[in-house]
Amino acid sequence: MAPYIMSKKSTGERKQTKEVTREFRYLSAVVFIDKMGRFAIQLMGFFFITVFMFAPYHHWTLPDNRIGFIVIPDVAKKIRRFAWNEISNFVDPCFILSMVGALPLPAPSDPSSSSSWTEDSFENRDLQIREMKHQAYSLFREVLSEHPSLAEKAYYNPKEAFIDFFREKRDELDTHLEWSPAERDRREIVFLDSISQDLRGQGPYSLYMKKILGLE
């Protein structure tokens, strides 16, 4: 009985920490908007999206520009959250188009190159992880839509719980400094695949569904 009580207590403490973290992020966003204003923030978002979409194709194929290839769309994705709905409706398609248009960039023009498109390339792993997260979230939403009582029992917003669950898993993997980045990505891919299979096979009785919603 005692271990069960301790487990429930630790789970409650973790959830309380999440609530505090979300509140801090919200207040930070409010301060950010008050200081800079929505218009300036929206201009930043448009700037990053424009640079990413219209920079010369060859620019992103150079090794020295790989950091920008990853950072710019990520920054644009975060900034778009500050935009009004009308602006977001434009920025979202731009962000998607820029990512889709950039898919061929990691592949070298010379197939015989030693840095060819392989499973070990960072770009390939990153895209695979993004796709698998999207697939898992689609299954997650499908189960919730078919069993709305699960969402009602959730400790907090199911979407936020889903995001926090994946973020915590990645943070846990990143603590293993003895593993290479490729190994950590590989383990995350295996983890995401197991979640999708469990959600697809078990539905509302999925172990991961209960973990994400805090029902266990």
C-alpha positions in Angstrom: 0.0 0.0 0.0 2.8 2.4 0.9 4.6 2.1 -2.5 1.3 2.9 -4.2 0.7 6.0 -2.1 4.3 7.2 -2.8 3.8 6.5 -6.5 0.6 8.6 -6.6 2.3 11.3 -4.7 5.2 11.5 -7.0 2.8 11.6 -10.0 0.9 14.4 -8.4 4.2 16.4 -7.8 5.2 15.9 -11.4 1.8 17.2 -12.6 2.0 20.1 -10.3 5.4 20.9 -11.7 4.0 20.8 -15.2 1.2 23.2 -14.2 3.8 25.7 -12.8 5.9 25.4 -16.0 2.9 26.0 -18.2 2.0 29.0 -16.1 5.5 30.4 -16.4 5.5 29.9 -20.2 2.1 31.7 -20.4 3.3 34.7 -18.3 6.5 34.9 -20.3 4.5 35.1 -23.5 2.3 37.8 -22.1 5.3 39.9 -21.0 6.9 39.3 -24.4 3.8 40.5 -26.2 3.5 43.6 -23.9 7.1 44.6 -24.5 7.3 44.1 -28.2 3.7 44.1 -29.4 1.9 41.6 -31.6 2.8 43.5 -34.8 6.5 43.3 -34.2 6.3 39.6 -33.3 4.3 38.9 -36.4 6.8 40.7 -38.6 9.5 38.5 -37.0 7.5 35.4 -37.9 7.0 36.6 -41.5 10.7 37.4 -41.8 11.9 34.0 -40.7 9.3 32.2 -42.9 10.2 34.4 -45.9 14.0 33.8 -45.5 13.5 30.1 -45.2 11.2 29.8 -48.2 12.9 32.1 -50.6 16.6 31.7 -49.8 18.5 30.2 -52.7 18.1 26.4 -52.9 21.9 25.9 -53.0 22.3 27.9 -49.7 20.7 25.2 -47.6 22.7 22.4 -49.2 26.0 23.8 -47.8 27.3 22.2 -44.5 27.8 25.6 -42.9 24.1 26.5 -43.2 22.7 23.3 -41.6 22.1 25.1 -38.3 19.9 27.7 -40.0 18.1 24.9 -41.8 16.9 23.6 -38.4 16.7 26.8 -36.4 14.8 29.1 -38.7 11.6 26.9 -39.2 11.6 26.1 -35.5 11.7 29.8 -34.5 9.0 30.6 -37.1 6.9 27.8 -35.6 7.2 29.3 -32.1 6.5 32.9 -33.2 3.4 32.0 -35.1 1.7 31.2 -31.8 1.6 34.9 -31.0 -0.2 35.8 -34.2 -3.9 36.5 -34.6 -6.1 33.8 -36.1 -6.1 35.5 -39.5 -2.3 35.7 -39.5 -1.9 32.1 -38.3 -4.1 30.9 -41.1 -1.5 32.3 -43.5 1.6 31.4 -41.6 0.6 27.8 -41.0 0.4 26.9 -44.8 3.7 28.8 -45.4 5.4 26.8 -42.7 4.1 23.5 -44.1 5.1 24.5 -47.6 8.5 25.5 -46.6 9.1 22.2 -44.8 7.7 20.1 -47.7 9.8 22.1 -50.2 12.9 21.5 -48.1 12.5 17.7 -48.0 14.9 17.1 -50.9 17.6 19.3 -49.5 19.4 16.7 -47.3 19.8 14.4 -50.3 23.1 15.2 -52.2 23.1 15.6 -55.9 25.8 13.0 -56.3 24.5 9.5 -55.4 28.0 8.2 -55.0 28.8 10.8 -52.3 29.8 9.3 -48.9 27.2 11.6 -47.3 24.3 10.1 -49.2 20.8 9.9 -47.9 21.0 7.2 -45.3 19.1 6.3 -42.1 22.0 7.7 -40.1 21.6 11.2 -41.5 20.3 13.7 -39.0 17.8 15.2 -41.5 16.3 11.8 -42.2 15.9 10.9 -38.5 14.4 14.3 -37.7 11.8 14.1 -40.4 11.0 10.5 -39.4 10.5 11.5 -35.8 8.2 14.4 -36.8 6.1 12.1 -39.0 5.8 9.4 -36.3 4.8 12.0 -33.7 2.1 13.2 -36.0 0.9 9.7 -36.6 0.8 8.9 -32.9 -1.1 12.2 -32.2 -3.6 11.3 -35.0 -4.3 8.0 -33.4 -4.5 9.6 -29.9 -7.1 12.1 -31.1 -9.0 9.3 -32.9 -9.3 7.3 -29.6 -10.3 10.4 -27.7 -13.0 11.3 -30.3 -14.4 7.8 -30.0 -14.2 7.7 -26.2 -14.8 11.3 -24.9 -15.0 10.1 -21.3 -11.2 9.6 -21.4 -10.7 13.4 -22.0 -13.0 14.2 -19.2 -11.0 12.1 -16.8 -7.7 13.6 -17.9 -5.7 15.5 -15.3 -5.4 18.5 -17.7 -5.7 19.4 -21.4 -5.1 16.1 -23.4 -3.2 17.9 -26.2 -0.8 19.5 -23.7 -0.5 16.2 -21.8 0.5 14.5 -25.1 3.1 17.2 -25.9 4.5 17.1 -22.3 4.7 13.3 -22.4 6.8 13.3 -25.6 9.0 16.2 -24.4 9.7 14.4 -21.1 10.7 11.2 -23.0 13.1 13.1 -25.2 14.6 14.9 -22.2 15.1 11.5 -20.6 16.9 10.2 -23.7 19.1 13.3 -23.8 20.4 12.6 -20.3 22.2 9.5 -21.6 25.3 11.3 -22.8 27.0 8.0 -23.4 24.8 7.5 -26.4 25.4 9.2 -29.7 22.7 11.6 -31.0 21.9 8.9 -33.7 21.4 6.3 -30.9 19.1 8.6 -29.0 17.1 9.3 -32.1 16.9 5.6 -32.9 15.5 4.9 -29.4 13.0 7.7 -29.8 11.8 6.2 -33.1 11.4 2.8 -31.5 9.5 4.4 -28.6 7.2 6.3 -31.0 6.5 3.2 -33.0 5.5 1.3 -29.9 3.1 4.0 -28.9 1.4 4.0 -32.3 1.1 0.2 -32.3 -0.3 0.2 -28.8 -2.9 3.0 -29.6 -3.9 1.2 -32.8 -4.2 -2.2 -31.1 -5.5 -1.4 -27.7 -7.5 1.8 -28.3 -9.0 3.2 -25.0 -7.2 0.4 -23.0 -3.8 1.5 -24.3 -1.2 1.7 -21.5 0.3 4.8 -23.1 -3.1 6.4 -23.3 -3.4 6.1 -19.6 0.1 7.3 -19.0 -0.4 10.4 -21.2 -3.7 11.3 -19.6 -2.4 10.6 -16.1 -5.0 7.9 -15.4 -2.6 5.4 -13.8 
